[in-house]
C-alpha cells in the first residue's frame, strides 16, 4: 500500500488556543458540553482522521496553574468521554491520555481495554508522565517525582499493562451454550509481575478486542522520553518548530527502535501542527490576528509560567522585554527547552512569546492557504520528519471545519491522504500490525515441538 499521511485531531472542547473560548464561533461551555464533543467527533470522522486525541491533566488548569480564566481550567476525563462518543462513530479512533505517575497499571489496563471493546478496536493510550507540584499534592505527595524516576516508573508501568492485556488469548472465549463451556482456562494467564514499582498478580478481567489491544502512544521528547518511546510506542506525538529538528528526532527514534529489534515502520512519528487556514493569505492572517487579540494578559502570563517550569513568575516583568532566565526544573524538560528556543530564535518579548505559543504551546503553527499548509505537511512527510501529524485546530468548530473542508481535499488531490478508511480498527487505519499474544505464540511453538 502506498504510504499515506496519518492524521490525528487534537480537539479539547474548550479549544486549543488559550483565548479560543472567547471567539464568537466557539461555545463558551464547550469543555463540558457532550453534544459539542459529539459534533467534533463526527466532523473528524467526516474528514477521515485516524483518531480523536485528547490530553489530560490531574489538577485544575494547565499543569496545575490557576492563573487567568481560560477554558482549560476544567473538563471531562477522556476515557469516560470517549466511551460515550464511540457509539456515534464507526471508524474514528480515540486516543486518551492517562498518567503512569499516579495511576496503577491494573486500573489503566482495565479502563483502556474496556474502551477498546466498546469502540470495537478503536482505542489508543497516550502514555504520559505527570509533572507539577500542585498535581502531586492531589496524590499524597508534596512535590513532583524527579524526571528520571518518572520515566523508570513509566517503563515498568507500560510493561505491566501490556502483560495484563495479554491475560486472555484471542480465542479464549468459547461461549458454547450447549456444552456449558464459556472459556478455555488454559488460555487465561496470570501476570505475576514483581518489579521496582509494581507488584501485580493478574490476570486482567477484560478480554482482548478486535485489534488485540489499544494502540500505545507516547509524547516525551527528552532523552528518557525518546528511550521509552523507542521501546514501547506505536505512535509518537512530538513538538518541533523546524524540519531539521523534526528530522533529527525522527531518525533518532527509528534508529533506537531498530537497535531494540523493532521494525521502525511500526512506529509512527506525528508532530503537532496548529493551522490557521484561509482561502487567501490575508484571510488566514486575519483569523490569526483576531484570535491573538482576544488573549487575556493574565492567561498569557499563566501559560508561560507553566511552560517554563513553574518556578519563574513573570508577574511584574516588563511584558515588552525579553524572557528572563529560568532554571530548568523536574517538570517537562523538553518543553521548557523548546519555549526558550522559540524565544531566543525569534528575539520575542514576553508578550510576543505568549501570543505565538498560545495556539499550540510549542507545536508548529502555520498561517496560510490550504496549498501552503499542504506544502509544509508534504515536505515534512516526504523528507523523514513525519509519518503524519496531530492537527491542533486553534478554535472550534470553525478551524476544524476549515481543515476538513479546505486542507484535506488538497492532500487528497496530491495523493497524500486517504479517500476512504482502510479498515474498522485504529490499527488497520494506521497501518500497524495486529499484536500477537505472547502466550499464543508460546502455545504454537510448544505444539510444533510436539
Order of alpha helices (4+ residues) and beta strands (2+ residues): beta-alpha-beta-alpha-beta-alpha-beta-alpha-alpha-beta-beta-beta-beta-beta-alpha-beta-alpha-beta-alpha-alpha-alpha-alpha-beta-alpha-beta-alpha-alpha-alpha-alpha
